[in-house]
Amino acid sequence: MKSDVNYPPISDIIIQAAGLRDLNGVCQLERECFTLDAWPLLDIMGVLTLPGIVRLKAVVDGHMVGFAAGDKNHDENTGWITTIGVAIAYRRRGVGRALLDAMETNLAMKKIRLCLRRSNTNALGLYRTAGYTVVDEWKGYYNGGEDALVMEKVIQD
């Protein structure tokens, strides 16, 4: 859903490592951001505890307002961002971009990939602005049968 409203950017976004103590907050964000595709509790516990996963949270005024996670495929020198979610009240204010930039830095791979629902035009615009291009399409990937767009950014050395 695209909004033409421009809210003022937030200048005091803090990006921190996330962990198991953030379980409730991540669960709430998953339900708010990805109603049809929210990860089940065990998947969230895994992403918050398994080794090798990059997991970051965005904090504003002491509250978690965003979460991102990803992992590294060393064989292909590719990082996969598996989720980025921002609370509705904080969207279009720089939180998603701050998480995206931090994930790119923390994944530290030559290529970064992610996927999103074809209908998610706000996220598509963010990723295009950040230098991502569509490289593939996965038919019927999401619940309800919607296609996924696979996007990639090549990080310059």
N, C-alpha and C positions, 0 to 999 in steps of 0.2 A: 504494500500500500504506500503510495507516494504522497508526501505532504509538501505543500508549497510554503508552509510556515517556516520561517527562519528564526530559530531561537538563538539567544546570545551564546557564544562558545563558553565553555567552562575552562577557566585558567588553572584551576588547582586539582587536576586529575592526578592521582598517584597510582602508578602501576606497580604491583607487588606480586611476589610469588604466592600462589594459592595452595592450600593443603586441605587435609581432612577436616580441619576446624571450620572450613567454609562450606561444608556439605549442605547445610540447610539453605544458605544463600544461593548456592549454585542450583539446587533443586528448584527453588522459587524462580530464579531467572530462566531456567530451562522451560518451566511451565508457562511463564509469561511470554517468552520469546518464540518458542517452538511448539505451540499447543499440540499440533498433530504429530510432531516429530521429536518431542521431548525425550531425552534419554531416560531409561528406567534407573531406579535407585542404584542397582548393582553396577551399571555402566558408569554412573557418576562417581561412585566410590572407587572404581578402578582407575578412572582418569585422574582422580585426586591422590592416588597412592602408588600406582605402578611406576617402577623406575623407567627413566628415559622419556617420560612425557613432560613437555613444557606446558606449564599451567600458570596462567596469570590472571589477576583480578584488577579491575579498575575501582578505585575507592575515591569517593567525593564526600567531604564532610564526615568522614568516619564510617560511611556506609558503602558496601559493595554495590556498584551499579552496573558492572559488566564483568564478563568472564570470557576467557579464550583458552583453548588448549590445542596442542599439536604434537606431532612426533616427527622423527627424522628417519628417512630412508637413506642410509649411508651408501648403499650400493648404487643408487641412482643420483646421489647428491641432491636429494629433493626433500624439502620439508613440507609436511601436510598440515594445514590448519584444519582441525577436525570440528571446531566450533568457535564461533564468536557470537556472543549475545549481549545486548545492552538493554537495560530496563527502559520501558517505553517513555517514561518521563525524562530520560536523559539522552534520547536519540537526537541526531542531527545537531549535536553540540560538541563534537570532537572526541567523544569517548571511544567510539568504534575505531576511529583512525588512530588514536593513541594505542589501543590494544593491538591493532593490525601492525603498526610500526614496531611495537615492542616484540610481537611474535616473530616478525621477520628478523629482528636483531638476535633474539634468543634462539631461534632455530638455526641461524647461521649456516644456511645451505645455499648452493648456487641457484637453485630454483625453489620457489614456494608455490604450492598448489592448494586449492580449496574448492569446495563446491557449494552451490546454493540453488534454491528453488528458482526456476525460470521466472516466476511471478514476483520475485523479491527485487523490485526495481530500485528501492533505496540502497540495498546492499550492492547491487550490480553497479550503480553509479559510484558508490564509495570505492569499490575495487577497481573500476576503470580509472578513476581519478588517481588512484595509487599506483597505476602502471600495470594492472593485470589485464590479460586478454583471454577470451574464451578459446580453449584448445580442444574441448570435447563436450559431448552431451551424453548423459546416461538416461535412456528412455525409461520412464515409469519408476524412477529411483525412490521417490518419496511416497509416504503414505498418501493414499488417494490417487496415486498414479501419475503425479506431476513429474516432469522431467527435471533433471539436475543439469546445471551448467557447470563444467569444470573449468576453472580459471587458473592461469599461471602467470607468475612474474619471474623474470630472469634477473637475478641480482648482479649488478655490475661489480667486477673485482676492483 
